[in-house]
Amino acid sequence: MVLGLVLLLSGCGAKYTPLFVGGDVSKPVIGWRDCPRAKHDGVAEVGLYEWANESTADDPGELLWHIKATQDNLLKRISIGETPEGFTTLLPMTTRLRPGVTYALETNMTSDELVSGFVTFRPEQLAAGRVVFESGEEDSLKHYRSRDNEDFGCFAG
């Protein structure tokens, strides 16, 4: 497995991982929910996998794209398939997202508190103004932003 074990806030009472996928299918974006109290909160590593029927979070399928930060980074939004400044491409994305296929995103974070995230999605779930989070759960961006931060492990104190 390229990225670390995917256990996020399991002991902290969080309902959801702060990781989400948004944007239109032609330009999908990985996002990490802003947690006001998290220090050094940013994406450090991303892997995109083609999820197979027998896949699990520990073995999410064929790795299609892999990037890793080469320096401390506080990015919370990254376009899928691109390599932002300060990142190295370990495996370039050579295919487009295909309808009907389930994909898995796994991230490691630079945060002192929020370590990793995992989400599965299908391209047909992507649309402007909508997000996919957790295990393929969908929501409007407006409603997603209005959800309680504690549901995502962002505790006040």
N, C-alpha and C positions, 0 to 999 in steps of 0.2 A: 504494500500500500504506500503510495507516494506521500500522502499527508498523514498527520498524526491521528490518533484515535478520536472518534467523534462522540465525545461525551460533553455536553454543554450544560452547565448549570444544573445538572440533575439533582444535586443536593440542595439547591437554592430555592426551589419552589417555582421556577420559571415554567410557564406553560409552553412558550414558544422560543425558538432560537431567533436572535435579532437579524439573521441573514434573510434576504429576500431577493427575488428577481423581478425586475420591472421593465417598462419600456415596450416598444413595439417589437414584433417578431423580427423585423429587419435590422433592429439595433438594440438587442436586449442588454440590460445593465444589471450587474450584481450590486446590491446595496446592503449596507450594514446599518441597522437602526441606531440613531444617535442615543447614547446613554449618557446623560449629563454628568454623572459622577465617575464614569470610567476614565482612567488616565491612560494616555498613550494609545487611544482607541483607533485602530486602523487596520486595513487588510495587509497581511504579510505574505500570504501564499494562497493560490487558488488552483483547484483542479476541477475540470469539467469531464464527466464520465457519461458514456452511453449506458444507461441502466438496463440490465437484462432481467428477465423474470426471476431468476435465481439470485439476483444481486442482494446485498445487505449493506448496511452503513460501513461495515468493516471491509467489505469487498464490493465496491460500487459498480464494477464493470470495467469496460475498456476506457482507458484514459485517452481523451481527445485533445486536451489543451492543459498546459501547466505553466504557471508563472510564479515567480518568487521575488520578493523585494530584496534589493541589494543594499538597502540602507533603511534606517528608521523611516517609516512612512505612515502618514495619517490619512490615506485615501479611504473614503467610505463608499465610493462609487467607481466601478470599473466596467467598461464595455466588454462583453464577452467576446473573446477572440483577439483582443488588442493587448498590447504590452505598454502600459503607461510608463512615463519617465520614472526612473528609480527601480524598475523591475527588470528581471531577466526572463527570457522565454526558455523554459526547459523542454517544452514540447509545443511547437506551433500548431494552431488550429488549421487543419487543411480541408475541413468539410463544413457545410452549412448545417444549421439545425433543421431536421426533417420532421414534418408533421407526422403525428402518430407515434413518435419515438419519445420515450421518457428519458430525461437526462437528470443527472445528479451533480450538484455543486458542493464542493467541500472547501472550506476556508480555514486558515489559521490566522489569528489576529495578533497584533502587537500589544494589545491591551494588557494591563496588569490584572484585570479581573475577568474579562470575557475571552476565552481561549480559542474556541473553534465553533464552526457552524456547518450545518448540512441541510440541504433542501433538494427536493425532487420537483421537476416540472415538465410540462409538454409545451412545445412551441405554440400550439393553438390556444393556450391559456394566456399568452402574452398579448397585451393591448395597451395603448396609451391610457394613462390614468388608472391602471390596475397593477396589483402586485400579486406574486405567488410567494408563499412562505410556508414554513414548517414542512409537512409532508404533502405538498401540492395544494394546500388551502389557498383560496383566492379571496381578494378583497379589493375594494376601490382604494386608491391611494389616500383619499381624504379620510375614509373610515379607518384605514390602517394607522394613519398618523394620530388619530384621535384615541386609539386604544391605550389602555393604562400601561405605562412603561414597566411596571412591576411584572406584567404578564410576560415580558421579554427579558427578565432578569436584571432590569435597571432599577435597583432599589434606591430609595431616597436617603438612606442613611446610616 
